[in-house]
Amino acid sequence: MPESSTKDPLAEAFEIERDRLRAVAHRMLGSHADAEDVVQEAWLRLSRQNAATIHNLGGWLTTVVGRISLDLLRSRQARPEASYDDRLSEFVVTLDDGPVPEDDAVLADSVGLALLVVLESLGPGERLAFVLHDLFAVPFDEIGKILGKSTAAAKMLASRARRKVQAHRHPNGTGRGQREVVQAFLTAARRGDFEELLRVLDPEVELTVDTPSGVVVTLGATKVATGAQLSADAAAQGRTVIVNGRPGVVSWREDGSPLSVLAFTVADGRITGITVVIDPAKLVRMSLPEPV
């Protein structure tokens, strides 16, 4: 962190940029802790740089933050289990008291949670190009330099990312539509209705269960439907919630300690992803509502 900013013009100039740089890194990485680390690294690099050679400090810092974030995203891609564990505590869970459907979308977008969920589906290059250009108006020629690609290639990555974002954001039009799909899944799971489960599950659905023994991933509608009773049992005594802009369920034990958190991703009327967290050590790291 810069010291004595009132005496150091460079540190003072950096502090002016800090909030924007943190926002860029957070959109890129989806983690407040990682964003803080990136901004701190950017300051260290700036402090070792001859400031007289920097003609546009804001642009220079954005480039540095972009490159550091890109390296982290690529590292995550190589070790996905590490990033998953680090970001569990980033889950934002709020009780779903049934607002007007349109309000769900507004709420999720206002804090950026729904967008962060969608950004997770993008490749590192796509994510950087989209975030820097569409959210922070960085020119494509500068984005291309960060990526080591041409301006045209950077434009293509951003365009591809934009299409994915548009395709995934609020695919059912309203929060109510997503809730209804999740409720149909839970009801079918409790009844053991295998055919109905296959109807509401995407053929390539991914179920991720975080247990005390580790993370277990199940792929495909048939396999997920076969083990769907786990999700139904975990949700049976729970309350509906919003988890990072997605419909979910949180359950508590009789003593008030958290039992499980479920989050569902819904697209085109089907469930494409289910995350179930039942590891007590992970649950206590989350910011969960009080039992009601």
Secondary structure as the mmCIF struct_conf table of DSSP 4:
data_model
#
loop_
_struct_conf.conf_type_id
_struct_conf.id
_struct_conf.beg_label_comp_id
_struct_conf.beg_label_asym_id
_struct_conf.beg_label_seq_id
_struct_conf.end_label_comp_id
_struct_conf.end_label_asym_id
_struct_conf.end_label_seq_id
TURN_TY1_P TURN_TY1_P1 SER A 5 LYS A 7
HELX_RH_AL_P HELX_RH_AL_P1 PRO A 9 LEU A 29
BEND BEND1 GLY A 30 GLY A 30
HELX_RH_AL_P HELX_RH_AL_P2 HIS A 32 SER A 47
TURN_TY1_P TURN_TY1_P2 ARG A 48 ARG A 48
BEND BEND2 GLN A 49 GLN A 49
HELX_RH_3T_P HELX_RH_3T_P1 ALA A 51 THR A 53
BEND BEND3 HIS A 55 HIS A 55
HELX_RH_AL_P HELX_RH_AL_P3 LEU A 57 ALA A 78
BEND BEND4 ARG A 79 ARG A 79
HELX_RH_AL_P HELX_RH_AL_P4 PRO A 80 ARG A 87
HELX_RH_3T_P HELX_RH_3T_P2 LEU A 88 GLU A 90
STRN STRN1 VAL A 92 VAL A 92
STRN STRN2 VAL A 93 LEU A 95
HELX_RH_AL_P HELX_RH_AL_P5 PRO A 101 SER A 110
TURN_TY1_P TURN_TY1_P3 VAL A 111 GLY A 112
HELX_RH_AL_P HELX_RH_AL_P6 LEU A 113 LEU A 119
TURN_TY1_P TURN_TY1_P4 GLU A 120 SER A 121
BEND BEND5 LEU A 122 LEU A 122
HELX_RH_AL_P HELX_RH_AL_P7 PRO A 124 PHE A 130
HELX_RH_PI_P HELX_RH_PI_P1 VAL A 131 LEU A 135
TURN_TY1_P TURN_TY1_P5 PHE A 136 PHE A 136
HELX_RH_AL_P HELX_RH_AL_P8 PHE A 140 LEU A 147
TURN_TY1_P TURN_TY1_P6 GLY A 148 GLY A 148
BEND BEND6 LYS A 149 LYS A 149
HELX_RH_AL_P HELX_RH_AL_P9 THR A 151 HIS A 168
BEND BEND7 ARG A 169 HIS A 170
TURN_TY1_P TURN_TY1_P7 PRO A 171 ASN A 172
BEND BEND8 GLY A 173 THR A 174
HELX_RH_AL_P HELX_RH_AL_P10 GLY A 175 ARG A 191
TURN_TY1_P TURN_TY1_P8 GLY A 192 GLY A 192
HELX_RH_AL_P HELX_RH_AL_P11 PHE A 194 VAL A 200
STRN STRN3 LEU A 201 THR A 211
TURN_TY1_P TURN_TY1_P9 PRO A 212 SER A 213
STRN STRN4 GLY A 214 LEU A 219
BEND BEND9 GLY A 220 GLY A 220
HELX_RH_AL_P HELX_RH_AL_P12 ALA A 221 THR A 226
TURN_TY1_P TURN_TY1_P10 GLY A 227 ALA A 228
HELX_RH_AL_P HELX_RH_AL_P13 GLN A 229 ALA A 235
TURN_TY1_P TURN_TY1_P11 ALA A 236 GLN A 237
STRN STRN5 ARG A 239 VAL A 243
TURN_TY1_P TURN_TY1_P12 ASN A 244 GLY A 245
STRN STRN6 ARG A 246 TRP A 252
TURN_TY1_P TURN_TY1_P13 GLU A 254 ASP A 255
BEND BEND10 GLY A 256 GLY A 256
STRN STRN7 PRO A 258 ALA A 267
TURN_TY1_P TURN_TY1_P14 ASP A 268 GLY A 269
STRN STRN8 ARG A 270 VAL A 277
HELX_RH_AL_P HELX_RH_AL_P14 PRO A 280 LEU A 283
TURN_TY1_P TURN_TY1_P15 VAL A 284 ARG A 285
BEND BEND11 MET A 286 MET A 286
STRN STRN9 SER A 287 SER A 287
HELX_LH_PP_P HELX_LH_PP_P1 PRO A 289 PRO A 291
#
